[in-house]
């Protein structure tokens, strides 16, 4: 079997690459990643001596690269995307290019070639928008509120249109908030963890009562591997844990794990259009036999411990994001208010 993993040097993509190597030990695995600021090729170091593994630096929106690689692909699993909501509010253009046009390039090339037997294209629960009560199911209307979520929704619609119009074997997983080791250090849990370890203020948006559904990355990988095998072409599958926690609960748990005082918490100006709550119904994938295994508190403790034990991994990446962190948080932490946003890209 020949597997192509888009965005495989990122957080979820690299964990899926690890899982795929175990699930299909004789498969030829190719990782395609553009190595933008969030791409970390060191995440793939365990595969470097595998003769059936190769890494290709490139963009999923590049027609020539897609043509070359999809000719020799049986299974495409794509994670390549700009993924940070906060960044999408500062520079939406790159999100739309990757999320919509990149997805279009993959599905249109796959349609023309006719070689790919299944395309699993990772999406997000954020396409549904805020769910203030109950849960969103796969047939719920999409109502994205950030450029990031809109880009993912656009990509989903393009891919599903190819499934309906051309019979392309597309599967769309929509995950909740996935966390764990190797998550890029600009995301919430790493930001809070690293800031606490450095005795810096922890910037909490608004009142901190925003609620998220949390899923450990290894549970997500098992769900995605299952969908590669049993997902119905043309279908959407929500991947949700059924475990919700407010942001303040998560922050306080991190501080307790590190033995740091809650006085480090700083409530700062909320981001524009911040969704209050996400919640998805995951009956379809559970009907295939999947269940999450990691309890949230255990997974969070394990994740915090991983960052504490791997400063050599996150320190250079935090330095890489110094400019963004200053733009996003410095004025908020100084005054409690947001600074002027830069021009949109």
Wavefront OBJ file of the C-alpha trace (Angstrom):
o trace
v 0.000 0.000 0.000
v 1.163 3.517 -0.839
v 0.171 6.243 1.629
v 0.573 9.984 1.122
v 0.242 12.150 4.245
v -0.169 15.879 3.645
v 1.093 18.052 6.486
v 2.754 15.071 8.109
v 5.428 17.125 9.882
v 2.839 18.961 11.965
v 1.271 18.009 15.262
v -1.572 15.644 14.315
v 0.059 14.691 11.016
v 3.266 13.445 12.627
v 1.341 11.426 15.203
v -0.735 9.929 12.401
v 2.474 9.090 10.525
v 3.648 7.188 13.605
v 0.301 5.387 13.777
v 0.247 4.577 10.070
v 3.708 3.003 10.232
v 2.391 0.669 12.931
v -1.001 0.010 11.326
v 0.481 -0.737 7.877
v 4.053 -1.902 8.582
v 4.742 -2.880 4.959
v 3.285 0.316 3.446
v 5.307 2.915 1.566
v 4.693 6.196 3.375
v 5.358 9.606 1.857
v 4.996 12.772 3.939
v 4.396 15.984 2.002
v 4.888 19.132 4.057
v 5.714 22.701 3.098
v 7.548 23.258 6.398
v 5.973 26.600 7.094
v 6.590 28.033 10.561
v 4.591 25.214 12.234
v 6.189 22.355 10.304
v 8.745 20.485 12.417
v 10.642 17.889 10.428
v 12.220 16.613 13.664
v 8.766 15.231 14.530
v 9.488 12.509 11.952
v 12.942 11.504 13.206
v 11.883 7.946 14.103
v 11.105 7.238 10.438
v 14.371 8.399 8.910
v 15.893 4.909 8.787
v 12.766 3.298 7.395
v 13.507 2.470 3.733
v 9.765 2.612 2.969
v 9.483 6.209 4.238
v 10.284 9.423 2.402
v 9.809 13.107 3.057
v 8.956 15.594 0.302
v 9.023 19.324 0.939
v 6.220 20.953 -0.981
v 2.806 22.601 -1.046
v -0.482 20.725 -1.465
v -1.626 23.637 -3.662
v 1.177 22.982 -6.173
v -0.340 21.117 -9.169
v 2.973 19.594 -10.269
v 3.705 18.107 -6.857
v 0.156 16.774 -6.491
v 0.327 15.188 -9.968
v 3.645 13.516 -9.256
v 2.771 12.122 -5.836
v -0.866 11.143 -6.375
v 0.076 9.012 -9.380
v 1.661 6.623 -6.906
v -0.813 6.898 -4.013
v -3.487 4.463 -2.839
v -4.477 6.328 0.347
v -4.284 10.092 0.819
v -4.636 11.484 4.341
v -4.394 15.257 4.484
v -3.647 17.417 7.517
v -1.963 20.256 5.636
v -3.610 23.499 6.745
v -3.037 26.719 8.559
v -4.635 25.812 11.860
v -4.530 28.642 14.392
v -7.746 30.666 14.733
v -5.861 33.639 16.204
v -3.466 33.733 13.255
v -6.375 33.557 10.819
v -7.702 36.790 12.307
v -4.369 38.460 11.534
v -3.728 37.019 8.055
v -6.671 35.197 6.496
v -5.306 34.859 2.967
v -2.914 31.983 3.612
v -5.666 30.031 5.365
v -7.956 30.305 2.351
v -5.176 29.406 -0.078
v -4.254 26.210 1.748
v -7.681 25.227 3.059
v -9.720 25.819 -0.091
v -7.372 25.915 -3.081
v -5.037 23.290 -1.621
v -7.952 20.938 -1.060
v -9.257 21.658 -4.556
v -5.862 20.827 -6.037
v -5.740 17.476 -4.234
v -9.260 16.344 -5.109
v -9.168 17.583 -8.689
v -5.836 15.891 -9.339
v -7.085 12.679 -7.733
v -10.199 12.805 -9.922
v -8.155 13.155 -13.103
v -5.674 10.442 -12.234
v -8.134 7.913 -10.832
v -5.401 6.202 -8.815
v -6.325 7.126 -5.234
v -8.633 4.610 -3.589
v -9.493 6.786 -0.586
v -8.996 10.421 0.443
v -9.300 11.185 4.164
v -9.294 14.974 4.521
v -9.035 16.229 8.090
v -11.488 18.943 9.129
v -12.683 20.497 12.393
v -15.734 20.886 14.594
v -15.298 24.641 14.236
v -17.063 24.547 10.861
v -20.345 24.214 12.787
v -19.723 27.451 14.662
v -20.715 27.884 18.302
v -22.981 25.210 19.774
v -24.459 26.827 22.868
v -26.638 23.851 23.798
v -26.696 20.204 22.776
v -24.370 18.846 20.097
v -23.833 19.250 16.369
v -24.207 16.154 14.204
v -22.750 15.524 10.759
v -25.834 16.945 9.059
v -25.894 20.154 11.080
v -25.492 23.345 9.055
v -22.059 24.897 8.900
v -21.734 28.381 10.393
v -18.019 29.207 10.704
v -17.120 32.382 12.575
v -13.367 32.674 11.919
v -11.364 32.711 8.671
v -9.754 29.453 9.797
v -13.098 27.714 10.194
v -14.402 29.245 6.969
v -11.373 27.931 5.067
v -11.955 24.433 6.455
v -15.669 24.620 5.619
v -14.831 25.711 2.082
v -12.433 22.820 1.647
v -15.039 20.382 2.968
v -17.627 21.633 0.483
v -15.214 21.342 -2.442
v -14.259 17.787 -1.475
v -17.851 16.693 -0.873
v -18.915 18.156 -4.212
v -16.323 15.937 -5.895
v -17.663 12.951 -3.989
v -21.197 13.673 -5.200
v -20.387 14.766 -8.760
v -17.581 12.363 -9.625
v -17.832 9.561 -7.065
v -14.460 10.497 -5.583
v -13.918 8.329 -2.450
v -13.653 11.216 0.024
v -14.045 10.842 3.794
v -14.244 13.965 5.999
v -13.318 13.577 9.706
v -14.201 16.588 11.856
v -12.230 16.553 15.081
v -12.813 18.413 18.332
v -9.913 20.082 20.208
v -7.054 17.609 19.850
v -4.143 17.991 22.261
v -1.018 16.121 23.304
v 2.788 16.056 23.021
v 4.385 17.918 20.095
v 1.547 20.417 19.720
v 3.046 23.624 18.370
v 3.864 26.021 21.238
v 1.485 28.792 20.146
v -1.642 26.727 20.903
v -3.510 27.089 24.193
v -2.239 24.164 26.267
v 1.433 24.631 25.243
v 1.190 28.418 25.742
v -0.182 27.989 29.243
v 2.253 25.197 30.114
v 5.402 26.932 28.856
v 4.403 30.288 30.325
v 3.787 28.668 33.705
v 7.135 26.866 33.629
v 8.819 30.218 32.955
v 6.797 31.965 35.696
v 5.235 34.243 33.084
v 1.649 35.478 33.015
v -0.903 33.142 31.448
v -3.136 35.164 29.065
v -6.729 33.934 29.394
v -9.218 35.397 26.940
v -12.204 37.117 28.535
v -13.697 35.346 31.529
v -12.130 31.988 30.610
v -15.496 30.241 30.625
v -15.329 29.231 26.960
v -15.977 25.507 26.732
v -14.153 23.034 24.502
v -14.378 19.309 23.817
v -10.955 17.715 24.304
v -9.483 14.592 22.677
v -6.018 13.129 23.205
v -4.003 12.882 20.005
v -3.458 9.111 20.154
v -7.221 8.574 20.387
v -7.630 10.822 17.346
v -5.063 8.777 15.424
v -6.925 5.563 16.171
v -10.144 7.150 14.900
v -8.473 8.333 11.707
v -6.847 4.963 11.079
v -10.258 3.337 11.432
v -11.777 5.758 8.919
v -8.994 4.956 6.463
v -10.207 1.379 6.573
v -13.937 1.593 7.187
v -15.075 5.142 6.502
v -17.886 5.348 3.959
v -16.947 7.305 0.824
v -18.717 10.646 0.660
v -19.399 10.665 4.415
v -18.558 13.020 7.270
v -17.551 11.645 10.672
v -17.399 13.727 13.838
v -14.565 12.663 16.139
v -15.545 13.833 19.593
v -14.659 12.668 23.083
v -17.834 13.726 24.878
v -15.586 15.448 27.433
v -15.959 19.217 27.812
v -13.930 21.522 30.003
v -13.924 25.291 30.376
v -10.666 27.042 29.607
v -10.214 28.169 33.211
v -10.482 24.573 34.406
v -7.727 23.569 31.992
v -5.500 26.473 33.038
v -5.860 25.709 36.734
v -5.118 22.023 36.175
v -1.908 22.931 34.331
v -0.802 25.248 37.143
v -1.551 22.599 39.754
v 0.441 19.992 37.830
v 3.425 22.324 37.683
v 3.064 23.525 41.260
v 2.598 27.130 40.141
v 0.292 29.752 41.720
v -3.010 30.822 40.164
v -1.805 34.407 40.556
v -0.055 33.884 37.194
v -3.466 33.948 35.464
v -4.200 37.192 33.608
v -7.609 37.821 32.072
v -7.080 39.752 28.834
v -9.200 41.162 26.019
v -11.066 38.426 24.193
v -10.363 37.735 20.530
v -12.946 38.857 17.955
v -15.812 36.428 17.367
v -14.598 33.979 20.009
v -16.986 31.003 19.976
v -18.340 30.255 23.418
v -18.775 26.499 23.079
v -18.133 23.656 20.646
v -19.811 20.276 20.982
v -20.250 17.448 18.500
v -22.132 14.173 18.390
v -19.907 11.233 17.441
v -22.357 8.349 17.074
v -21.308 7.460 13.518
v -17.694 6.705 14.324
v -18.626 5.020 17.577
v -20.856 2.708 15.535
v -17.671 1.576 13.756
v -16.240 0.490 17.116
v -14.104 3.481 18.120
v -13.999 4.817 21.674
v -11.572 7.292 23.282
v -9.307 5.628 25.833
v -7.458 8.501 27.492
v -9.196 10.348 30.328
v -8.799 14.084 29.849
v -7.078 14.787 33.171
v -4.603 11.941 32.597
v -3.898 13.106 29.064
v -3.418 16.694 30.182
v -1.001 15.671 32.926
v 0.931 13.515 30.450
v 1.099 16.429 28.010
v 2.271 18.933 30.615
v 4.944 16.482 31.756
v 6.096 16.014 28.149
v 6.709 19.754 27.706
v 8.486 19.885 31.048
v 10.757 17.037 29.927
v 11.434 18.250 26.364
v 12.634 21.880 26.487
v 15.045 21.173 23.637
v 12.028 20.563 21.392
v 9.950 23.622 22.242
v 12.551 26.317 22.980
v 13.629 26.917 19.348
v 9.992 26.772 18.214
v 8.934 29.312 20.800
v 11.709 31.557 19.520
v 10.334 31.068 15.999
v 6.960 32.419 17.135
v 8.297 35.315 19.219
v 6.919 37.935 16.837
v 3.461 36.388 16.734
v 3.266 35.977 20.515
v 4.251 39.617 20.952
v 1.605 40.756 18.457
v -1.096 38.606 19.999
v -0.452 38.967 23.722
v 1.991 41.740 24.664
v -0.513 44.621 24.636
v -3.203 42.441 26.184
v -0.912 41.469 29.046
v 0.286 45.049 29.539
v -3.115 46.750 29.556
v -5.715 43.957 29.460
v -6.818 45.290 26.058
v -6.067 44.170 22.520
v -3.710 46.279 20.431
v -4.417 47.443 16.919
v -4.600 44.535 14.495
v -2.160 44.579 11.569
v -3.459 44.797 8.019
v -5.138 41.646 6.808
v -3.212 39.487 4.347
l 1 2 3 4 5 6 7 8 9 10 11 12 13 14 15 16 17 18 19 20 21 22 23 24 25 26 27 28 29 30 31 32 33 34 35 36 37 38 39 40 41 42 43 44 45 46 47 48 49 50 51 52 53 54 55 56 57 58 59 60 61 62 63 64 65 66 67 68 69 70 71 72 73 74 75 76 77 78 79 80 81 82 83 84 85 86 87 88 89 90 91 92 93 94 95 96 97 98 99 100 101 102 103 104 105 106 107 108 109 110 111 112 113 114 115 116 117 118 119 120 121 122 123 124 125 126 127 128 129 130 131 132 133 134 135 136 137 138 139 140 141 142 143 144 145 146 147 148 149 150 151 152 153 154 155 156 157 158 159 160 161 162 163 164 165 166 167 168 169 170 171 172 173 174 175 176 177 178 179 180 181 182 183 184 185 186 187 188 189 190 191 192 193 194 195 196 197 198 199 200 201 202 203 204 205 206 207 208 209 210 211 212 213 214 215 216 217 218 219 220 221 222 223 224 225 226 227 228 229 230 231 232 233 234 235 236 237 238 239 240 241 242 243 244 245 246 247 248 249 250 251 252 253 254 255 256 257 258 259 260 261 262 263 264 265 266 267 268 269 270 271 272 273 274 275 276 277 278 279 280 281 282 283 284 285 286 287 288 289 290 291 292 293 294 295 296 297 298 299 300 301 302 303 304 305 306 307 308 309 310 311 312 313 314 315 316 317 318 319 320 321 322 323 324 325 326 327 328 329 330 331 332 333 334 335 336 337 338 339 340 341 342 343 344 345
